[in-house]
Amino acid sequence: MDKSTLRSEMKQKLKQLPKDSYDRNSLRICQRLIEQPQWQEAKTIGMTISMTEKREVDTTPVIEKAWQQGKQVVIPKTFPSNHRLEFYKLSSFDQLEETNFGLKEPKTEQTDLVQPRAIDFLIVPGVVFDYDKYRIGFGGGYYDRFLTRYDGPTCSLAFECQLVSKVPREPFDLPVATIITNERVYE
């Protein structure tokens, strides 16, 4: 099965997750994340603002926990002209605006740019994952490009149902180091 078909089928599957199960499992995944040594050691954590209406693992509680722990949270801004991501320091949800594809991204005039080398731990989004920790993202290639400039630890958050035996891979695809699901941690 090709990436586009797998992505589309998984998006449909995620939309059908019951709200109570989605909420409970999102919290379980977030709890597992903050127990990870990479999280505990990190001072600056990069992650997206999840699109909960599309049933992505809810990152809001994780962001709030990071702030409570005195960590710096950096959020990506997409630049569609060259499919590039840049990360900006977020200190309040008020610094977000809705942009391309319904994403919530930092208002660049209210936030500071952070270089890839300053990010201690990066949470990489995706739609479908395999047990070798390769992923199918949302189709723009933004993270694949960013990962060539980033050499710190990476992690993805996913519901167990998002894992398949193998996803199609391109030569430029890079796996994440860890996938955290509602059932286990894949390292």
N, C-alpha and C positions, 0 to 999 in steps of 0.2 A: 504494500500500500504506500502511496506517495505522501509526502509531508502535508500537502494541502488537504487531502482527504482525511488523514489522521487528525489534523488540527480541527477541521470542521466537525468531525464525529465527536471529538472530545468536548468541544465547546457545547454541543447539543447535550451530551451526557452531563456536563457540569450544570447546565441550566435546570436540569431535572432534579438536582439535589434538594431534598426538603430543607427548609430554612433552619429548623431546629438542629438537624444533623450538620448542616453547613456551619452554623454558629459554634456548636460543641466541638467539632473537629478542627475548626480554625483556631480556637483557643488552645486545644491540645497541641497543635503544631507550634504555635507561638511559645507555649510553655517549654516544649522540647528545644526550641531555638535558643531561648535565653539560658538554658542549662549547658549549652555547648561551650567548650573552652575558647573557641575562636570568638564567640560573642563576649565572653567574660573578659578576655584580654584586649578586645578592641576598644579604641577610644573614638574612632570615626567609622560609622557603619553606613554603607550605601544600600538603598532599597527604593522600590517604587511605591507609590500610593496605589494600593490595589483597587481594581474595579470590582467591587463586591456584587454589583448587579450582574456581572458576568461570572460570578462565583469563583473569583480568584481568592486564594487564602487571604483573609483580612489582615492587613499589615498595620492597621491603626493601633491596636493594643501594643504591638511591638515597638512602634515609634514612641508611643507614650511611655513605655517601660524604659526605653533607651534614654529619653529625656530625664525620667526620674532617677536613673542611675548616673546622670551627668555625662552621658555620651553625646557626641555630635552626630546628628543624622544628616545625611546628604541624599538628595533626591535628583533623579535625572531630568534633564530637559532635552527633548528631541529637536534635531535640526534636519528636517526632511530634505532639504536641498542636497545634502551630502550623506544622509543616513547616519549622522553622527550624534553621539550622546555626550553631554557634559553634565557634571554633578554640581549642585549648589546646596549650601548649608541651609537647612530648614530649622527654624526655632519656633515656628507657630504654623498651625494649619491655615491661618489667615494669609500666609505668604504664597498660597496656591491659587492657580487659575486653571480653568478647563481649557484644554487646547486640542490638538489633533486627535482624532479617533476617540474623543471623550476622555482623554487622559487628564489627570490632575498633575500639573507640573509647577515648578517654582516660578514665581515672578522674578525675573532676573534683576530688575531694578531694586528689589527689596532683599536680595540674597547674595551671598558671596560665592564665586566660583571656587571649586576645590579640585586640585589636580589628582589624577589617578593614583599617584604614589602616596598621597596623603590618606587614602581610604584603607583602613585596616581589615575590613571584612565586607564582602559584597554579596548581597542577596540578589540572585539572578532570576527573573521571572521566566515562566514558560507555560505551555499548554499541555504538552505530552513529554514524558520522560521515559528513559529505559534504565535497566539495572546497571548499565555501564556508566550511568550519569550523563548521557547525552540528552539533549533536549530539542524540542521543536518550540520555537518562540511564536510570536504573533505575526511573523512574516516580513518584517522590515529589515532584519539583519543588523539592527542597532547594537544589540549586546554582543553579537559575534565580532563586530568591528571594535567595540570598546574592549573586549577581553584580550585583544592583541596588544593593548596598551596598559593592561593591568596584570600584575603578577602576584597579588595577595590571595588569601583564601576566599573561596567562593562556596555558595550554598544556594539551593533552591528549596522553596516551600511548596508542597503539593499534597493533594489528597491521594490516598493509596490508589484510588481508581484511575489516577492519571498516569500510572506506570504501565508500560507495555514491555514485551520481551525485547524488542529492538526497534529503534527509530531509524529511518533512512538518514545517512550521513553524507555530508559534502566534505571535501578536503579541508575547508576552512573552519568546520565546526569544532568547537572545543567543549569538552565535558566540564561539569562543575565538580568540585571536590566532594561535596556532600549533598544528599537530598534528604530532607526531613518531611515525613508524612505523619498522619494521625496514628499510624500503627508502628512505625520504626524509623530509625536513622540509618541511611545507606551511606557508608564511607568508603 
